[in-house]
């Protein structure tokens, strides 16, 4: 299954949305704007995700 991750970044918090190719929301989390916190919702319970340039 191919997934996409969208980020809405602000100074204090970041919203992380994981969606499938059809646009269905799989997971949404609001976390602190810190590298470890941002990656956690996207990788929890799944194999590591690879970054891909558009």
VEXDREN-349051 format. One record per residue (C-alpha): residue in three letters; residue number from 0; y, x, z. Coordinates in nm, 3 decimals. Each point is the difference from the previous one (the first is absolute). Layout:
BEGIN
{r "ala",NUM,{Y,X,Z}};
...
This chain:
BEGIN
{r "unk",0,{0.000,0.000,0.000}};
{r "unk",1,{0.337,0.142,-0.101}};
{r "unk",2,{0.274,-0.045,0.260}};
{r "unk",3,{0.375,0.051,0.000}};
{r "unk",4,{0.223,0.085,0.295}};
{r "unk",5,{0.366,-0.103,0.022}};
{r "unk",6,{0.244,0.136,0.257}};
{r "unk",7,{0.325,-0.151,0.126}};
{r "unk",8,{0.154,0.293,0.187}};
{r "unk",9,{0.290,-0.009,0.243}};
{r "unk",10,{0.118,0.251,0.260}};
{r "unk",11,{-0.208,-0.135,0.290}};
{r "unk",12,{-0.279,-0.208,-0.153}};
{r "unk",13,{-0.203,-0.020,-0.322}};
{r "unk",14,{-0.190,-0.301,-0.131}};
{r "unk",15,{-0.324,0.099,-0.173}};
{r "unk",16,{-0.163,-0.251,-0.239}};
{r "unk",17,{-0.342,0.056,-0.158}};
{r "unk",18,{-0.074,-0.220,-0.305}};
{r "unk",19,{-0.277,-0.031,-0.257}};
{r "unk",20,{0.054,0.014,-0.377}};
{r "unk",21,{0.058,-0.377,-0.011}};
{r "unk",22,{0.285,0.024,0.251}};
{r "unk",23,{-0.198,-0.149,0.289}};
{r "unk",24,{0.123,0.129,0.335}};
{r "unk",25,{-0.284,0.183,0.174}};
{r "unk",26,{0.186,0.139,0.301}};
{r "unk",27,{0.360,0.012,0.124}};
{r "unk",28,{0.118,0.204,0.299}};
{r "unk",29,{0.335,0.093,0.149}};
{r "unk",30,{-0.007,0.352,0.149}};
{r "unk",31,{0.237,0.270,0.120}};
{r "unk",32,{0.142,0.216,-0.278}};
{r "unk",33,{-0.224,0.300,0.073}};
{r "unk",34,{-0.250,0.154,-0.241}};
{r "unk",35,{-0.312,-0.063,0.212}};
{r "unk",36,{0.101,-0.362,0.072}};
{r "unk",37,{0.076,-0.080,-0.365}};
{r "unk",38,{-0.340,0.124,-0.125}};
{r "unk",39,{-0.207,-0.178,0.265}};
{r "unk",40,{0.013,-0.362,-0.134}};
{r "unk",41,{-0.084,0.114,-0.352}};
{r "unk",42,{-0.302,0.210,0.097}};
{r "unk",43,{-0.147,-0.186,0.301}};
{r "unk",44,{-0.353,-0.128,-0.074}};
{r "unk",45,{0.005,0.137,-0.357}};
{r "unk",46,{-0.080,0.324,-0.169}};
{r "unk",47,{0.299,0.233,-0.028}};
{r "unk",48,{0.249,-0.119,-0.261}};
{r "unk",49,{0.123,0.231,-0.273}};
{r "unk",50,{0.364,0.006,-0.097}};
{r "unk",51,{0.059,-0.071,-0.369}};
{r "unk",52,{0.322,0.029,-0.190}};
{r "unk",53,{0.100,-0.306,-0.204}};
